[in-house]
Amino acid sequence: MLLSEVTEVRDAIHLLTPRALDESVGRALLREMAWYDRYLESGGADRSANPAPGNKKGGLANVVEKALGSIVKSGSSRIVDVLGPGERVRRKGLVFAATPASDFVCGTLLQLAAGMNLQVFTTGRGTPYGLQMVPVVKVSTNMPLRDRWGDLIDLDAGRIATGEAGIADVGWELFRLILDVASGRKRVAADRLGLHNSLALFNPAPVT
């Protein structure tokens, strides 16, 4: 399983490093954070550009809150390895792939290059993002999004916030959906509708 997006975890990295399998994995996490800091600094990037305007409309105040949310979504498993851009998965388990926060760069080039064969994409504001090479399971974090974009959402997790379903219930529902999609028994909405974005290369200009 891949966890990605450096700038989405950078400001709460102290919560990820204790989950490293060993010291070398922990140091690799810190190395990738430092590389990205230098990358953004060299391009004169304004880190306040993350969260995006849409994130702020959704309730996020700053990148620290965004990082905390991203890390919570990764669960509690040990991080067994860290991958740089273009590196293939080497170990079974939770792997951190050092990618930009851009959905299209992160998912289309770097995660695919690492060997991803199914993606679970949580969204609170809605996105047409989809990949032709691998299925993307879209999970809405709130019920208004499900009602507005019902044809694009594969699973509604907003029921947790309203109390209509528990975390474990929705978790098992997502697990069974992943198995169905991976086995070919079900098609995700993006595939049924033919919504697939182009591959996006890592931009030499700063991508926060």
N, C-alpha and C positions, 0 to 999 in steps of 0.2 A: 504494500500500500504506500502511495506517495503523498507526502505533505509538502507543500511548496509555498512560494512567494516570500522572499526575504523581507521586503519592507512591511509585510503583513505580520511578521513576528518579531522584527528587530527590536522594538521597544519593550518587549517582555521576554527577551531571550533567556533571562534568568530563570524562567519557568520551564524552558525546554531543556537547558543543559543538564539539570539533575536527572532527566529521563534518558540521557545518553547511555548506550550499552556499556561503554568503557571510556577511558580518558581520551583515546585517539578520536572517537566519534564526537566527544564534547569539544575537543580542540578544533575539529573540522567545522563544527557549527560556528564557533567564534571566528574562525578564519574566513568563512563565507560572509559573515556579517561585516567584518572589517573590509573585505574586498568591495562589498557593495557600497559601504560608506565612502570609500575612495572613488569609486565609479561615479556616484552622485556628486561628490565634491568637485571632481574634475570637470563636470559639465555644468557646474554652477546651479544645480537643481535646488529648488525650493521644496524642502521636505513637507512643508505645510500643504502642498498640493495633494497630499494623501492624508486624510480621506478625501475622496472626490466630492463634488457638489451633491451628487445623488446620495452618497453615504450620509452626508450631513443632513439632508432633508429627511433621511430615514431615522435620524436620531443620534448619530455618532458625533461627538464633540471634537475628538482629536485622534491621532494615530495610535496613541497608547490604548485607548478603548478598543480600537480596531484590532490591535495586536492581541489583546486579551481574548476577544471573541474568536479570532482565528485559532488561537492555541486551544481554547476550550473545545472547538470542533474537532481537534485532532485526537481527542480521547485521553487515555492515560498510558498507552503502551510505550515500551522502551523504543527509543530511536536506534536502529541497528546500523545505519550507515548514512553518509552524506554524499550527495552527487553534485558535481559541477555541471554546467551547461553541456549537453551532448553526451554525457556519460550514461552507460547502461546500468540497469539495476543488477547488483551483484549478490545481494542477500535477501532472504525472505524476512518479512516483517515490515515495520513502519520505517520508511526511508524518507529523509528530508532531501528534496531536490531544490537546489538554489536557483530560483528563477525570479524574474521581475513580477510585480503585482499585476501587470496587465494580463487579463484573462486570455487574450488572443495570443500573446507571446508565450505566456506560461504554458497554456494547454496545447496549442497547436504545434509548437516546435520542441520545447524542452521536455515536457512530459511524454509526448509521443516518442521523442528520441530516446528517452530513458526506457521505453518499453511498455508504457501504459496501454492497457487494452479495454478499459472501461473507466469512465469518470463520473463521480457524483458531484454535482455542482449545486451548492446552496445559494439562493438568491432572495433578497428581501425587496428589491426594487423592480426586478424583472430584467431579462436580457435575452436576445435572440441567439446567443452563442450556441453553436453546435458544431460537431466534427463529423466529417464524412468517413474517416478511417476507423473511428471507435465510437460506440454509443455514449451519449452524455445524459445521465439521469438528472433531471432538473427537480430540485426540492425547494418548495416555497417555504419561507420562514413565517409567513403570516397569511391569514385567510383572505384579506382583501386582494392580495396579489393572486391567490388561487382563483378568486371570483372574476378578477379582471382578465387574467391570462390563462383561463382554464384549459385552453387547447394546447398550451406550451408546458404546463406543469405536470410532471409525472407522479409526484407525491407531495401532499400538503402536510408540513410539519407544524403549521400554525395552530393546529388543534391542541398542541402541548400548552401554548400560552393561554388559550381560552379554557383549559381544563377539561376539554372533551376527550383527550387521550393522554396517556402517560408517556414519559420518555422511553421506557422500555417497550411499550406497545408500538410506538412509531419506529423505534429502532429495529424491532423484529420485522415490521412491515417493509422497511427499507432493505433489510437483509434478504428477505424473500424476493423482493423486486429485483435486486442485484442478481440473484441466482437465476431468475426467470429471463432477464435480459442477456446475461452472459451465456445462457444455454440456448438462446434463440427462440424461447417460447413467447417472449414479448418484445415489441419494438418501442423505443422511446419516442416521445412526441416529435422531437426534432427530426428523427429519421422518417417518421410517417409523413411529416409536412415538407421534407426536403430542405430544411434550414441548416445549411452547412457553410461556415465561413472559410475563407482562404487561409492557407498557412502563413504565419507571420514570423519573420526572422527577428532575431534579437537586434533591436535598433541601437546603433552606436551612440546616438544621443541619449541622454538620461531618461530612463523609464522608471518612474517611482512605483 
